[in-house]
Amino acid sequence: MNIQLRFFASVREALGTSQEAVALPPEVITVGDVRTWLHARGGVWAETLAEGRALRMAYNQTMTNADTRISEGCEVAFFPPVTGG
């Protein structure tokens, strides 16, 4: 399955990229699986996308959770929680 990844704010800065097109293995079927798959790259990917780290996710520009199933050609985005004052 081919999807588009987007990274925002401090996630983008840490990873050194704002977007990437990827071909996923068949076992990656949810947004959480995408995060785990990227985490397995190691290094800064593992650190930035680690479980337990505050991170928001979106599927096709809609906020979502890790259990959301992905589909061919979709967009998955990762970004830090937003705070304001």
C-alpha positions, 0 to 999 in steps of 0.5 A: 500500500502506498501512502503519503506521510506528513510531519509538522512542527517539532516532529518535522524539525527532528526528522528533517523532513516535512513529507514522504511517500512510502510503500508499506508492507501488508501488515501495516493496516492502522495509523498506529501500525504506521507509527510503529513501522516508522519507529523501527527505522531507529535513530531519530525516528525511534526517539521522535515517534516513541510510544508514550511520547505525546504525539497527535495523529491525523488521517486524511486531515482529520484527527484520529487515534492509533486504531484507524485503518488506513487505505491506499493513497491516504495521508497520515500526519504526525505532530506534537500536541498544540498548546496555547496561551 
